[in-house]
Amino acid sequence: MSFDGDPETPLLWYLRDEAGLRGTKFGCGIAACGACTVHVDGRATRSCVIPVGSLDGRQVRTIESLAAENGLTAVQQAWMELDVPQCGYCQAGQVMAATDLLERVPDPSDDDIATITNLCRCGTYPRIRAAIKRAAEIRRQGDDS
């Protein structure tokens, strides 16, 4: 990634204000809530505290780039099947964090899922946990489009 502005600009604000990618949300500004989660070099990263100047040559993926060429990913499918969102504000960050977890842990336990520390003010944690398990099942079946 390359950026010509102030290298201390948080990635979140570059994505939203400069790149026009508004799927990544602002929640807290201190990397506590996870609403701003993106992938940097394939790992879930809180974009509100990482300066764009530290990302030269690194790959950044946002929720907008997550969908597979031929449809939804297993995580997105599971989210829809189980009607996970309530207000939806945290969901982009939740999906990005869940995607990273499933890349590292293909069959996550409840304890593995609990390592995702993204916050949801609506309290949809049981549905999020169920959707992550469903996404793992979809991936095992080879339906991760």
Secondary structure, DSSP 8 states (H G I E B T S, - for coil): ----S-TTSBHHHIIIIIS---SS--S-SSSSS-TTEEEETTEEEETTSSBGGGGTT--EE-GGGTSBTTB--HHHHHHHHTT--SS-TTHHHHHHHHHHHHHH-SS--HHHHHT-----TT--HHHHHHHHHHHHHHHHTT---
